[in-house]
Amino acid sequence: VLGFLQQPQEAEDIAQDVFVRIYQSIKDFRHESGLGTWIYRIAVTKSLDQLRKNKRRRMYGSIFPFFGKEEEQPDFLHPGIKAEQKENSIVLFRAMNKLPENQKAAFILQKLEGLSQEEIASVMKTTVSSVESLIQRAKQNLRKYLKEYYTQNEQ
Amino acid sequence: MNNNKKIEAAISSIDGIERASATPFLYSKIRNSLEKMSPDSGRFSWNLVFVLLLVAALNVFTLTSFSGTKQIKSEKAAVVAGDYEMYDTSEY
């Protein structure tokens, strides 16, 4: 959740929602997938919903200042990053925010959560080849965004 | 360092990342919200019953009003049809 939202307080609120949702719907769990997969699916769905809400809020904020000032997301430093990788990871997380939803989900589940492609396919209810393609495209897009960033900040 | 190396360094910066742990307060927060949910579940169903009754009452009211309006409309329509000499010619 933290990898998706990149805001510790918001991630905690969503994590709370995820557990409440699990509690409410555990009776509907049909054992079609593993319990872990099911929980990951709820967490991914909730996180993506929240990202959409934030995006809408920013959009309305930019059009109608009445709804609130448009705030730029602060740089995110994941607590599990090695000290020597801090600067690079901040740039990468900023680029990850530009990825389309499904590419971002697949990339985060693989890189941050360490899930296999089979597990990601199960969480995202898709095929392994689709996941492979999503991760491939995510990396291509990240390279493109990072190239733009480093070209602009070359001086 | 050229840009390509910087890009690859950025992409591999999250390799071997450690899982973020939740704050110690998260567990108690979750517990509190789950505890709050239980007594509310009974009240929620009564709210639902109240809303359903209200919707049913409004439906009955709307249907009754609508059928009255239809009658008035058809009377008005007959008057307008008579004024403009619009008769049903299908009988001839």
gemmi code that builds the backbone of each chain (N, CA, C; Angstrom):
import gemmi

chains = {
    "A": [
        ("VAL", (0.841, -1.197, 0.000), (0.000, 0.000, 0.000), (0.879, 1.250, 0.000)),
        ("LEU", (1.944, 1.222, 0.813), (2.842, 2.378, 0.900), (3.516, 2.646, -0.447)),
        ("GLY", (3.883, 1.593, -1.148), (4.517, 1.734, -2.460), (3.599, 2.419, -3.470)),
        ("PHE", (2.323, 2.148, -3.370), (1.352, 2.755, -4.290), (1.121, 4.221, -3.952)),
        ("LEU", (0.823, 4.482, -2.669), (0.375, 5.817, -2.268), (1.526, 6.779, -2.004)),
        ("GLN", (2.652, 6.241, -1.542), (3.853, 7.035, -1.266), (3.599, 8.127, -0.229)),
        ("GLN", (2.627, 7.905, 0.637), (2.365, 8.843, 1.742), (2.055, 7.997, 2.979)),
        ("PRO", (2.975, 7.982, 3.968), (2.830, 7.058, 5.102), (1.479, 7.153, 5.823)),
        ("GLN", (0.994, 8.370, 6.084), (-0.254, 8.521, 6.844), (-1.449, 7.962, 6.062)),
        ("GLU", (-1.479, 8.304, 4.782), (-2.569, 7.833, 3.917), (-2.494, 6.306, 3.770)),
        ("ALA", (-1.274, 5.794, 3.645), (-1.082, 4.341, 3.500), (-1.593, 3.623, 4.741)),
        ("GLU", (-1.384, 4.219, 5.901), (-1.854, 3.607, 7.145), (-3.387, 3.576, 7.181)),
        ("ASP", (-3.995, 4.670, 6.745), (-5.469, 4.720, 6.713), (-6.027, 3.649, 5.772)),
        ("ILE", (-5.375, 3.504, 4.619), (-5.850, 2.515, 3.640), (-5.599, 1.094, 4.160)),
        ("ALA", (-4.459, 0.901, 4.830), (-4.173, -0.419, 5.409), (-5.273, -0.788, 6.405)),
        ("GLN", (-5.696, 0.205, 7.166), (-6.791, 0.004, 8.125), (-8.070, -0.412, 7.392)),
        ("ASP", (-8.376, 0.309, 6.306), (-9.558, -0.013, 5.488), (-9.480, -1.436, 4.945)),
        ("VAL", (-8.256, -1.826, 4.548), (-8.062, -3.168, 3.983), (-8.430, -4.221, 5.025)),
        ("PHE", (-7.969, -4.032, 6.262), (-8.261, -5.019, 7.310), (-9.757, -5.049, 7.653)),
        ("VAL", (-10.369, -3.866, 7.633), (-11.810, -3.811, 7.911), (-12.566, -4.565, 6.815)),
        ("ARG", (-12.127, -4.348, 5.566), (-12.759, -5.015, 4.431), (-12.592, -6.536, 4.524)),
        ("ILE", (-11.378, -6.953, 4.938), (-11.121, -8.394, 5.089), (-12.069, -8.970, 6.143)),
        ("TYR", (-12.196, -8.253, 7.240), (-13.066, -8.691, 8.336), (-14.521, -8.804, 7.870)),
        ("GLN", (-14.925, -7.789, 7.068), (-16.327, -7.770, 6.614), (-16.626, -8.876, 5.611)),
        ("SER", (-15.625, -9.190, 4.746), (-15.952, -10.091, 3.636), (-15.234, -11.444, 3.702)),
        ("ILE", (-14.661, -11.760, 4.847), (-13.963, -13.051, 4.959), (-14.950, -14.217, 4.742)),
        ("LYS", (-16.224, -13.991, 5.108), (-17.232, -15.058, 4.925), (-17.526, -15.315, 3.441)),
        ("ASP", (-17.223, -14.297, 2.600), (-17.456, -14.451, 1.157), (-16.239, -15.029, 0.431)),
        ("PHE", (-15.134, -15.224, 1.172), (-13.919, -15.757, 0.549), (-14.174, -17.194, 0.081)),
        ("ARG", (-13.994, -17.403, -1.240), (-14.421, -18.683, -1.821), (-13.285, -19.691, -2.055)),
        ("HIS", (-12.096, -19.394, -1.552), (-10.940, -20.303, -1.684), (-10.576, -20.582, -3.137)),
        ("GLU", (-10.994, -19.687, -4.055), (-10.607, -19.869, -5.465), (-9.126, -19.520, -5.642)),
        ("SER", (-8.649, -18.651, -4.773), (-7.222, -18.321, -4.771), (-6.746, -18.412, -3.324)),
        ("GLY", (-5.439, -18.264, -3.131), (-4.916, -18.323, -1.771), (-5.384, -17.118, -0.965)),
        ("LEU", (-5.338, -17.258, 0.353), (-5.772, -16.159, 1.218), (-4.877, -14.932, 1.003)),
        ("GLY", (-3.560, -15.191, 0.862), (-2.610, -14.092, 0.651), (-2.926, -13.332, -0.627)),
        ("THR", (-3.224, -14.075, -1.685), (-3.563, -13.462, -2.985), (-4.800, -12.590, -2.844)),
        ("TRP", (-5.796, -13.119, -2.129), (-7.053, -12.398, -1.926), (-6.808, -11.090, -1.167)),
        ("ILE", (-5.956, -11.162, -0.134), (-5.642, -9.965, 0.662), (-4.877, -8.953, -0.200)),
        ("TYR", (-3.913, -9.455, -0.987), (-3.164, -8.563, -1.888), (-4.126, -7.868, -2.857)),
        ("ARG", (-5.121, -8.636, -3.342), (-6.076, -8.089, -4.317), (-6.875, -6.938, -3.691)),
        ("ILE", (-7.301, -7.143, -2.446), (-8.046, -6.079, -1.754), (-7.145, -4.856, -1.574)),
        ("ALA", (-5.903, -5.098, -1.157), (-4.962, -3.985, -0.911), (-4.681, -3.206, -2.199)),
        ("VAL", (-4.477, -3.929, -3.308), (-4.194, -3.267, -4.591), (-5.420, -2.451, -5.030)),
        ("THR", (-6.612, -3.068, -4.916), (-7.835, -2.367, -5.333), (-8.042, -1.093, -4.517)),
        ("LYS", (-7.896, -1.219, -3.199), (-8.082, -0.052, -2.318), (-7.060, 1.036, -2.642)),
        ("SER", (-5.815, 0.614, -2.874), (-4.753, 1.595, -3.158), (-5.033, 2.319, -4.468)),
        ("LEU", (-5.434, 1.565, -5.489), (-5.708, 2.188, -6.791), (-6.924, 3.118, -6.690)),
        ("ASP", (-7.934, 2.704, -5.899), (-9.107, 3.571, -5.687), (-8.675, 4.899, -5.066)),
        ("GLN", (-7.804, 4.794, -4.059), (-7.347, 6.002, -3.371), (-6.544, 6.897, -4.321)),
        ("LEU", (-5.709, 6.267, -5.169), (-4.925, 7.055, -6.131), (-5.841, 7.794, -7.096)),
        ("ARG", (-6.931, 7.106, -7.514), (-7.906, 7.758, -8.407), (-8.568, 8.940, -7.708)),
        ("LYS", (-8.922, 8.743, -6.429), (-9.539, 9.829, -5.657), (-8.584, 11.015, -5.576)),
        ("ASN", (-7.321, 10.727, -5.276), (-6.327, 11.807, -5.156), (-6.176, 12.548, -6.472)),
        ("LYS", (-6.197, 11.768, -7.562), (-6.042, 12.360, -8.895), (-7.218, 13.292, -9.194)),
        ("ARG", (-8.445, 12.801, -8.857), (-9.640, 13.621, -9.086), (-9.578, 14.900, -8.265)),
        ("ARG", (-9.140, 14.747, -6.979), (-9.065, 15.911, -6.089), (-8.089, 16.943, -6.650)),
        ("ARG", (-6.949, 16.443, -7.153), (-5.950, 17.362, -7.721), (-6.507, 18.048, -8.960)),
        ("MET", (-7.259, 17.260, -9.766), (-7.820, 17.815, -11.002), (-8.843, 18.907, -10.688)),
        ("TYR", (-9.767, 18.599, -9.731), (-10.771, 19.604, -9.356), (-10.099, 20.817, -8.720)),
        ("GLY", (-9.049, 20.535, -7.924), (-8.328, 21.625, -7.262), (-7.696, 22.571, -8.260)),
        ("SER", (-7.227, 22.009, -9.384), (-6.580, 22.859, -10.389), (-7.618, 23.661, -11.182)),
        ("ILE", (-8.839, 23.069, -11.343), (-9.875, 23.774, -12.114), (-10.644, 24.749, -11.213)),
        ("PHE", (-11.087, 24.220, -10.053), (-11.854, 25.057, -9.116), (-11.066, 25.190, -7.813)),
        ("PRO", (-10.429, 26.310, -7.593), (-9.646, 26.478, -6.359), (-10.498, 26.321, -5.099)),
        ("PHE", (-11.844, 26.453, -5.271), (-12.775, 26.289, -4.157), (-12.625, 24.910, -3.500)),
        ("PHE", (-12.344, 23.868, -4.309), (-12.234, 22.496, -3.800), (-10.906, 22.239, -3.071)),
        ("GLY", (-10.056, 23.225, -3.036), (-8.764, 23.046, -2.363), (-7.640, 23.326, -3.322)),
        ("LYS", (-6.542, 23.773, -2.738), (-5.402, 24.131, -3.573), (-4.748, 22.872, -4.118)),
        ("GLU", (-4.280, 22.967, -5.333), (-3.595, 21.822, -5.936), (-2.232, 21.651, -5.257)),
        ("GLU", (-2.053, 20.482, -4.624), (-0.796, 20.276, -3.903), (0.058, 19.265, -4.637)),
        ("GLU", (1.320, 19.593, -4.760), (2.220, 18.653, -5.405), (2.636, 17.599, -4.379)),
        ("GLN", (2.718, 16.357, -4.842), (3.071, 15.290, -3.914), (4.536, 15.445, -3.495)),
        ("PRO", (4.808, 15.385, -2.179), (6.209, 15.530, -1.752), (7.030, 14.305, -2.156)),
        ("ASP", (8.345, 14.475, -2.206), (9.217, 13.342, -2.552), (9.055, 12.234, -1.522)),
        ("PHE", (9.074, 11.010, -2.014), (8.850, 9.873, -1.128), (10.148, 9.082, -0.933)),
        ("LEU", (10.433, 8.808, 0.324), (11.591, 7.963, 0.635), (11.078, 6.733, 1.366)),
        ("HIS", (11.163, 5.600, 0.689), (10.691, 4.342, 1.289), (11.619, 3.973, 2.451)),
        ("PRO", (11.032, 3.584, 3.600), (11.878, 3.293, 4.768), (12.792, 2.078, 4.591)),
        ("GLY", (12.497, 1.233, 3.607), (13.312, 0.027, 3.429), (14.454, 0.186, 2.434)),
        ("ILE", (14.667, 1.408, 1.961), (15.726, 1.655, 0.961), (17.091, 1.762, 1.632)),
        ("LYS", (18.096, 1.196, 0.949), (19.463, 1.292, 1.494), (19.919, 2.752, 1.423)),
        ("ALA", (20.720, 3.143, 2.399), (21.134, 4.555, 2.521), (21.756, 5.091, 1.228)),
        ("GLU", (22.581, 4.281, 0.572), (23.300, 4.774, -0.617), (22.378, 4.897, -1.848)),
        ("GLN", (21.181, 4.344, -1.738), (20.254, 4.374, -2.883), (19.134, 5.408, -2.722)),
        ("LYS", (19.212, 6.186, -1.645), (18.100, 7.101, -1.336), (17.762, 8.048, -2.481)),
        ("GLU", (18.776, 8.747, -2.997), (18.528, 9.753, -4.040), (17.955, 9.117, -5.300)),
        ("ASN", (18.566, 8.005, -5.721), (18.089, 7.320, -6.926), (16.651, 6.838, -6.760)),
        ("SER", (16.341, 6.336, -5.567), (14.996, 5.784, -5.354), (13.940, 6.891, -5.355)),
        ("ILE", (14.290, 8.072, -4.862), (13.327, 9.194, -4.873), (12.937, 9.515, -6.317)),
        ("VAL", (13.945, 9.537, -7.206), (13.695, 9.826, -8.623), (12.847, 8.708, -9.234)),
        ("LEU", (13.159, 7.468, -8.860), (12.410, 6.330, -9.414), (10.945, 6.349, -8.956)),
        ("PHE", (10.704, 6.605, -7.676), (9.327, 6.636, -7.171), (8.531, 7.753, -7.843)),
        ("ARG", (9.205, 8.878, -8.131), (8.522, 9.976, -8.821), (8.124, 9.522, -10.235)),
        ("ALA", (9.028, 8.793, -10.894), (8.728, 8.297, -12.247), (7.620, 7.245, -12.204)),
        ("MET", (7.603, 6.426, -11.139), (6.583, 5.379, -11.015), (5.175, 5.965, -10.960)),
        ("ASN", (5.062, 7.181, -10.424), (3.748, 7.837, -10.355), (3.168, 8.154, -11.716)),
        ("LYS", (4.027, 8.173, -12.744), (3.541, 8.501, -14.090), (3.072, 7.254, -14.847)),
        ("LEU", (3.348, 6.082, -14.277), (2.978, 4.836, -14.978), (1.462, 4.632, -14.977)),
        ("PRO", (0.939, 4.002, -16.044), (-0.482, 3.606, -16.010), (-0.713, 2.616, -14.853)),
        ("GLU", (-1.952, 2.629, -14.340), (-2.302, 1.841, -13.150), (-1.824, 0.396, -13.152)),
        ("ASN", (-2.167, -0.314, -14.247), (-1.866, -1.756, -14.238), (-0.362, -2.034, -14.324)),
        ("GLN", (0.372, -1.155, -15.040), (1.827, -1.309, -15.105), (2.445, -1.029, -13.737)),
        ("LYS", (1.917, -0.003, -13.071), (2.421, 0.360, -11.747), (2.166, -0.784, -10.762)),
        ("ALA", (0.955, -1.348, -10.826), (0.598, -2.436, -9.914), (1.529, -3.630, -10.110)),
        ("ALA", (1.719, -4.028, -11.370), (2.566, -5.196, -11.651), (4.005, -4.935, -11.209)),
        ("PHE", (4.514, -3.733, -11.486), (5.896, -3.388, -11.148), (6.100, -3.383, -9.626)),
        ("ILE", (5.142, -2.778, -8.906), (5.261, -2.705, -7.438), (5.179, -4.102, -6.819)),
        ("LEU", (4.225, -4.896, -7.312), (4.075, -6.239, -6.739), (5.335, -7.072, -6.953)),
        ("GLN", (5.994, -6.860, -8.085), (7.215, -7.629, -8.330), (8.415, -7.056, -7.569)),
        ("LYS", (8.620, -5.746, -7.708), (9.845, -5.150, -7.164), (9.790, -4.889, -5.664)),
        ("LEU", (8.642, -4.419, -5.181), (8.572, -4.077, -3.757), (8.066, -5.232, -2.902)),
        ("GLU", (7.125, -5.997, -3.441), (6.544, -7.085, -2.651), (7.227, -8.422, -2.920)),
        ("GLY", (8.004, -8.475, -3.993), (8.750, -9.696, -4.308), (7.873, -10.858, -4.751)),
        ("LEU", (6.719, -10.571, -5.334), (5.840, -11.648, -5.805), (6.342, -12.193, -7.140)),
        ("SER", (6.059, -13.462, -7.387), (6.415, -14.062, -8.666), (5.395, -13.621, -9.719)),
        ("GLN", (5.717, -13.836, -10.993), (4.768, -13.440, -12.046), (3.460, -14.214, -11.942)),
        ("GLU", (3.532, -15.467, -11.507), (2.322, -16.289, -11.345), (1.434, -15.686, -10.245)),
        ("GLU", (2.081, -15.276, -9.144), (1.316, -14.692, -8.034), (0.689, -13.354, -8.444)),
        ("ILE", (1.469, -12.552, -9.192), (0.948, -11.258, -9.658), (-0.252, -11.481, -10.579)),
        ("ALA", (-0.132, -12.486, -11.458), (-1.228, -12.793, -12.379), (-2.488, -13.161, -11.599)),
        ("SER", (-2.315, -13.904, -10.517), (-3.448, -14.305, -9.698), (-4.061, -13.104, -8.976)),
        ("VAL", (-3.201, -12.225, -8.451), (-3.703, -11.025, -7.756), (-4.461, -10.129, -8.731)),
        ("MET", (-3.898, -9.952, -9.933), (-4.489, -9.024, -10.904), (-5.522, -9.693, -11.807)),
        ("LYS", (-5.789, -10.957, -11.547), (-6.747, -11.745, -12.326), (-6.441, -11.661, -13.821)),
        ("THR", (-5.202, -11.975, -14.160), (-4.794, -11.951, -15.566), (-3.824, -13.122, -15.824)),
        ("THR", (-3.249, -13.147, -17.021), (-2.360, -14.258, -17.343), (-0.908, -13.883, -17.055)),
        ("VAL", (-0.069, -14.912, -16.968), (1.356, -14.682, -16.694), (1.983, -13.882, -17.839)),
        ("SER", (1.585, -14.182, -19.083), (2.174, -13.449, -20.214), (1.778, -11.972, -20.185)),
        ("SER", (0.558, -11.684, -19.716), (0.146, -10.274, -19.584), (0.992, -9.561, -18.540)),
        ("VAL", (1.242, -10.264, -17.442), (2.057, -9.667, -16.365), (3.462, -9.380, -16.888)),
        ("GLU", (4.000, -10.358, -17.627), (5.347, -10.210, -18.198), (5.393, -8.959, -19.085)),
        ("SER", (4.355, -8.820, -19.910), (4.282, -7.682, -20.822), (4.108, -6.360, -20.044)),
        ("LEU", (3.278, -6.387, -18.981), (3.061, -5.175, -18.176), (4.369, -4.709, -17.533)),
        ("ILE", (5.130, -5.661, -16.998), (6.388, -5.300, -16.327), (7.401, -4.779, -17.347)),
        ("GLN", (7.421, -5.428, -18.509), (8.317, -4.990, -19.583), (8.007, -3.546, -19.999)),
        ("ARG", (6.704, -3.273, -20.199), (6.287, -1.920, -20.614), (6.521, -0.910, -19.497)),
        ("ALA", (6.330, -1.354, -18.250), (6.578, -0.455, -17.110), (8.045, -0.018, -17.107)),
        ("LYS", (8.940, -0.983, -17.345), (10.380, -0.660, -17.346), (10.728, 0.270, -18.498)),
        ("GLN", (10.124, 0.008, -19.662), (10.373, 0.880, -20.831), (9.930, 2.310, -20.535)),
        ("ASN", (8.718, 2.426, -19.960), (8.187, 3.758, -19.643), (9.036, 4.451, -18.588)),
        ("LEU", (9.455, 3.669, -17.579), (10.293, 4.268, -16.533), (11.592, 4.800, -17.130)),
        ("ARG", (12.190, 4.030, -18.049), (13.438, 4.485, -18.700), (13.189, 5.801, -19.447)),
        ("LYS", (12.009, 5.871, -20.111), (11.663, 7.071, -20.874), (11.519, 8.282, -19.933)),
        ("TYR", (10.755, 8.092, -18.834), (10.539, 9.207, -17.892), (11.856, 9.627, -17.241)),
        ("LEU", (12.687, 8.616, -16.894), (13.955, 8.935, -16.228), (14.900, 9.660, -17.179)),
        ("LYS", (14.854, 9.254, -18.461), (15.707, 9.918, -19.454), (15.323, 11.397, -19.553)),
        ("GLU", (14.011, 11.642, -19.613), (13.531, 13.034, -19.671), (14.015, 13.808, -18.445)),
        ("TYR", (13.894, 13.158, -17.277), (14.284, 13.823, -16.034), (15.766, 14.161, -16.023)),
        ("TYR", (16.599, 13.168, -16.359), (18.050, 13.402, -16.291), (18.512, 14.369, -17.392)),
        ("THR", (17.821, 14.373, -18.529), (18.185, 15.312, -19.598), (17.878, 16.746, -19.147)),
        ("GLN", (16.720, 16.911, -18.504), (16.338, 18.261, -18.021), (17.236, 18.743, -16.892)),
        ("ASN", (17.729, 17.787, -16.086), (18.535, 18.163, -14.916), (20.022, 17.885, -15.119)),
        ("GLU", (20.472, 17.983, -16.364), (21.860, 17.630, -16.664), (22.876, 18.622, -16.088)),
        ("GLN", (22.442, 19.896, -16.054), (23.414, 20.917, -15.602), (23.798, 20.729, -14.134)),
    ],
    "B": [
        ("MET", (28.877, 10.559, -14.693), (28.094, 9.372, -15.077), (27.116, 9.764, -16.191)),
        ("ASN", (27.089, 8.988, -17.279), (26.156, 9.357, -18.351), (24.720, 8.970, -17.973)),
        ("ASN", (23.775, 9.492, -18.773), (22.363, 9.325, -18.422), (21.918, 7.865, -18.370)),
        ("ASN", (22.421, 7.042, -19.300), (22.007, 5.632, -19.305), (22.386, 4.925, -18.002)),
        ("LYS", (23.578, 5.253, -17.516), (24.017, 4.639, -16.251), (23.158, 5.136, -15.087)),
        ("LYS", (22.807, 6.428, -15.156), (21.964, 6.999, -14.093), (20.592, 6.323, -14.095)),
        ("ILE", (20.065, 6.099, -15.315), (18.743, 5.463, -15.446), (18.772, 4.055, -14.851)),
        ("GLU", (19.793, 3.295, -15.231), (19.885, 1.919, -14.713), (20.090, 1.913, -13.204)),
        ("ALA", (20.867, 2.872, -12.723), (21.097, 2.966, -11.269), (19.788, 3.276, -10.549)),
        ("ALA", (18.978, 4.152, -11.150), (17.684, 4.503, -10.524), (16.767, 3.288, -10.504)),
        ("ILE", (16.717, 2.568, -11.646), (15.808, 1.415, -11.710), (16.229, 0.313, -10.731)),
        ("SER", (17.535, 0.138, -10.576), (17.960, -0.926, -9.657), (18.079, -0.440, -8.202)),
        ("SER", (17.701, 0.816, -7.960), (17.830, 1.347, -6.591), (16.885, 0.665, -5.605)),
        ("ILE", (15.815, 0.055, -6.116), (14.886, -0.609, -5.182), (15.145, -2.123, -5.084)),
        ("ASP", (16.217, -2.583, -5.738), (16.568, -4.002, -5.600), (16.980, -4.258, -4.148)),
        ("GLY", (16.484, -5.318, -3.595), (16.840, -5.679, -2.224), (16.205, -4.769, -1.179)),
        ("ILE", (15.140, -4.098, -1.567), (14.430, -3.202, -0.639), (13.838, -4.014, 0.515)),
        ("GLU", (13.859, -3.442, 1.698), (13.275, -4.148, 2.845), (11.808, -3.764, 2.984)),
        ("ARG", (11.017, -4.704, 3.448), (9.585, -4.457, 3.602), (9.355, -3.398, 4.698)),
        ("ALA", (8.480, -2.459, 4.406), (8.184, -1.416, 5.392), (7.306, -1.995, 6.489)),
        ("SER", (7.634, -1.658, 7.726), (6.800, -2.185, 8.818), (5.808, -1.114, 9.265)),
        ("ALA", (4.670, -1.579, 9.746), (3.620, -0.640, 10.163), (3.974, -0.012, 11.512)),
        ("THR", (3.388, 1.133, 11.784), (3.627, 1.772, 13.082), (2.940, 0.945, 14.169)),
        ("PRO", (3.437, 1.036, 15.407), (2.826, 0.225, 16.477), (1.354, 0.578, 16.733)),
        ("PHE", (0.935, 1.767, 16.283), (-0.442, 2.200, 16.535), (-1.444, 1.580, 15.560)),
        ("LEU", (-0.935, 1.051, 14.432), (-1.851, 0.543, 13.404), (-2.740, -0.580, 13.944)),
        ("TYR", (-2.112, -1.492, 14.717), (-2.870, -2.628, 15.238), (-4.029, -2.141, 16.115)),
        ("SER", (-3.729, -1.184, 17.014), (-4.802, -0.704, 17.904), (-5.854, 0.077, 17.126)),
        ("LYS", (-5.428, 0.791, 16.086), (-6.386, 1.524, 15.242), (-7.356, 0.552, 14.571)),
        ("ILE", (-6.779, -0.530, 14.006), (-7.614, -1.527, 13.321), (-8.579, -2.164, 14.324)),
        ("ARG", (-8.045, -2.489, 15.503), (-8.871, -3.111, 16.534), (-10.027, -2.200, 16.933)),
        ("ASN", (-9.708, -0.908, 17.078), (-10.755, 0.065, 17.446), (-11.834, 0.144, 16.381)),
        ("SER", (-11.405, 0.213, 15.107), (-12.423, 0.356, 14.051), (-13.259, -0.908, 13.927)),
        ("LEU", (-12.666, -2.083, 14.200), (-13.449, -3.325, 14.146), (-14.431, -3.384, 15.318)),
        ("GLU", (-13.990, -2.912, 16.485), (-14.869, -2.919, 17.658), (-16.040, -1.958, 17.461)),
        ("LYS", (-15.732, -0.824, 16.813), (-16.792, 0.166, 16.563), (-17.841, -0.396, 15.603)),
        ("MET", (-17.389, -1.260, 14.708), (-18.295, -1.786, 13.681), (-19.387, -2.680, 14.264)),
        ("SER", (-19.051, -3.507, 15.244), (-19.982, -4.532, 15.727), (-21.308, -3.973, 16.246)),
        ("PRO", (-21.319, -3.018, 17.216), (-22.633, -2.538, 17.678), (-23.397, -1.786, 16.604)),
        ("ASP", (-22.673, -1.208, 15.637), (-23.323, -0.440, 14.583), (-24.092, -1.312, 13.602)),
        ("SER", (-23.703, -2.600, 13.531), (-24.322, -3.432, 12.510), (-25.833, -3.547, 12.726)),
        ("GLY", (-26.280, -3.640, 14.029), (-27.707, -3.697, 14.322), (-28.398, -2.411, 13.926)),
        ("ARG", (-27.776, -1.256, 14.283), (-28.363, 0.035, 13.986), (-28.460, 0.256, 12.481)),
        ("PHE", (-27.444, -0.250, 11.790), (-27.415, -0.084, 10.339), (-28.633, -0.758, 9.697)),
        ("SER", (-28.973, -1.967, 10.176), (-30.098, -2.673, 9.565), (-31.412, -1.915, 9.831)),
        ("TRP", (-31.541, -1.289, 11.032), (-32.746, -0.502, 11.314), (-32.801, 0.723, 10.421)),
        ("ASN", (-31.615, 1.311, 10.188), (-31.551, 2.445, 9.251), (-32.024, 2.004, 7.872)),
        ("LEU", (-31.594, 0.812, 7.502), (-31.950, 0.290, 6.179), (-33.465, 0.078, 6.083)),
        ("VAL", (-34.034, -0.489, 7.144), (-35.484, -0.716, 7.176), (-36.216, 0.619, 7.041)),
        ("PHE", (-35.741, 1.611, 7.798), (-36.351, 2.948, 7.751), (-36.281, 3.523, 6.335)),
        ("VAL", (-35.106, 3.414, 5.701), (-34.921, 3.942, 4.343), (-35.837, 3.217, 3.361)),
        ("LEU", (-35.928, 1.889, 3.503), (-36.777, 1.111, 2.593), (-38.248, 1.504, 2.730)),
        ("LEU", (-38.696, 1.703, 3.998), (-40.087, 2.121, 4.233), (-40.344, 3.500, 3.627)),
        ("LEU", (-39.365, 4.373, 3.790), (-39.494, 5.724, 3.245), (-39.602, 5.673, 1.718)),
        ("VAL", (-38.736, 4.852, 1.091), (-38.752, 4.702, -0.372), (-40.099, 4.153, -0.831)),
        ("ALA", (-40.605, 3.139, -0.104), (-41.903, 2.543, -0.463), (-43.020, 3.583, -0.364)),
        ("ALA", (-43.017, 4.363, 0.745), (-44.049, 5.390, 0.944), (-43.991, 6.421, -0.177)),
        ("LEU", (-42.771, 6.847, -0.532), (-42.612, 7.832, -1.603), (-43.092, 7.280, -2.942)),
        ("ASN", (-42.840, 5.976, -3.152), (-43.290, 5.338, -4.393), (-44.806, 5.346, -4.499)),
        ("VAL", (-45.454, 4.980, -3.382), (-46.921, 4.953, -3.355), (-47.454, 6.354, -3.633)),
        ("PHE", (-46.868, 7.358, -2.956), (-47.284, 8.748, -3.119), (-47.128, 9.195, -4.582)),
        ("THR", (-45.961, 8.850, -5.174), (-45.682, 9.251, -6.554), (-46.660, 8.596, -7.523)),
        ("LEU", (-46.918, 7.292, -7.312), (-47.825, 6.568, -8.216), (-49.238, 7.131, -8.141)),
        ("THR", (-49.695, 7.430, -6.902), (-51.035, 7.995, -6.726), (-51.125, 9.350, -7.425)),
        ("SER", (-50.127, 10.187, -7.194), (-50.127, 11.524, -7.809), (-50.087, 11.414, -9.327)),
        ("PHE", (-49.267, 10.472, -9.825), (-49.081, 10.320, -11.263), (-50.384, 9.918, -11.957)),
        ("SER", (-51.126, 8.961, -11.346), (-52.372, 8.503, -11.988), (-53.386, 9.651, -12.055)),
        ("GLY", (-53.461, 10.545, -11.012), (-54.328, 11.720, -11.020), (-53.946, 12.663, -12.142)),
        ("THR", (-52.646, 12.897, -12.295), (-52.133, 13.801, -13.319), (-52.503, 13.298, -14.703)),
        ("LYS", (-52.444, 11.979, -14.867), (-52.722, 11.378, -16.174), (-54.163, 11.678, -16.603)),
        ("GLN", (-55.076, 11.562, -15.608), (-56.493, 11.789, -15.887), (-56.721, 13.251, -16.306)),
        ("ILE", (-56.112, 14.163, -15.505), (-56.255, 15.599, -15.820), (-55.694, 15.861, -17.208)),
        ("LYS", (-54.505, 15.260, -17.482), (-53.863, 15.474, -18.774), (-54.749, 15.006, -19.913)),
        ("SER", (-55.390, 13.797, -19.736), (-56.200, 13.269, -20.818), (-57.443, 14.141, -21.053)),
        ("GLU", (-57.985, 14.724, -19.949), (-59.126, 15.644, -20.106), (-58.692, 16.877, -20.886)),
        ("LYS", (-57.535, 17.427, -20.473), (-57.014, 18.619, -21.154), (-56.749, 18.311, -22.625)),
        ("ALA", (-56.206, 17.121, -22.876), (-55.871, 16.728, -24.245), (-57.135, 16.672, -25.103)),
        ("ALA", (-58.253, 16.168, -24.511), (-59.514, 16.084, -25.248), (-60.022, 17.476, -25.617)),
        ("VAL", (-59.875, 18.426, -24.658), (-60.305, 19.809, -24.909), (-59.487, 20.409, -26.053)),
        ("VAL", (-58.147, 20.246, -25.972), (-57.251, 20.790, -27.000), (-57.567, 20.161, -28.357)),
        ("ALA", (-57.802, 18.821, -28.367), (-58.113, 18.122, -29.620), (-59.402, 18.641, -30.224)),
        ("GLY", (-60.399, 18.925, -29.365), (-61.678, 19.459, -29.827), (-61.513, 20.846, -30.426)),
        ("ASP", (-60.678, 21.699, -29.720), (-60.439, 23.067, -30.206), (-59.829, 23.073, -31.602)),
        ("TYR", (-58.923, 22.159, -31.811), (-58.214, 22.136, -33.101), (-58.853, 21.154, -34.104)),
        ("GLU", (-60.025, 20.649, -33.791), (-60.779, 19.745, -34.634), (-59.968, 18.520, -35.073)),
        ("MET", (-59.295, 17.961, -34.064), (-58.492, 16.772, -34.350), (-59.323, 15.563, -33.935)),
        ("TYR", (-59.843, 14.848, -34.876), (-60.678, 13.699, -34.574), (-59.996, 12.429, -35.047)),
        ("ASP", (-60.353, 11.352, -34.399), (-59.792, 10.057, -34.774), (-60.474, 9.589, -36.049)),
        ("THR", (-59.737, 9.546, -37.148), (-60.315, 9.194, -38.443), (-60.231, 7.697, -38.731)),
        ("SER", (-59.624, 6.956, -37.797), (-59.432, 5.514, -38.064), (-60.763, 4.770, -38.110)),
        ("GLU", (-61.840, 5.398, -37.527), (-63.135, 4.712, -37.499), (-63.844, 4.784, -38.852)),
        ("TYR", (-63.468, 5.791, -39.688), (-64.196, 5.974, -40.949), (-63.662, 5.092, -42.066)),
    ],
}
model = gemmi.Model(1)
for chain_id, residues in chains.items():
    chain = gemmi.Chain(chain_id)
    for i, (resn, *xyz) in enumerate(residues, 1):
        res = gemmi.Residue()
        res.name, res.seqid = resn, gemmi.SeqId(i, " ")
        for name, pos in zip(("N", "CA", "C"), xyz):
            atom = gemmi.Atom()
            atom.name, atom.element = name, gemmi.Element(name[0])
            atom.pos, atom.b_iso = gemmi.Position(*pos), 0.0
            res.add_atom(atom)
        chain.add_residue(res)
    model.add_chain(chain)
structure = gemmi.Structure()
structure.add_model(model)
structure.setup_entities()
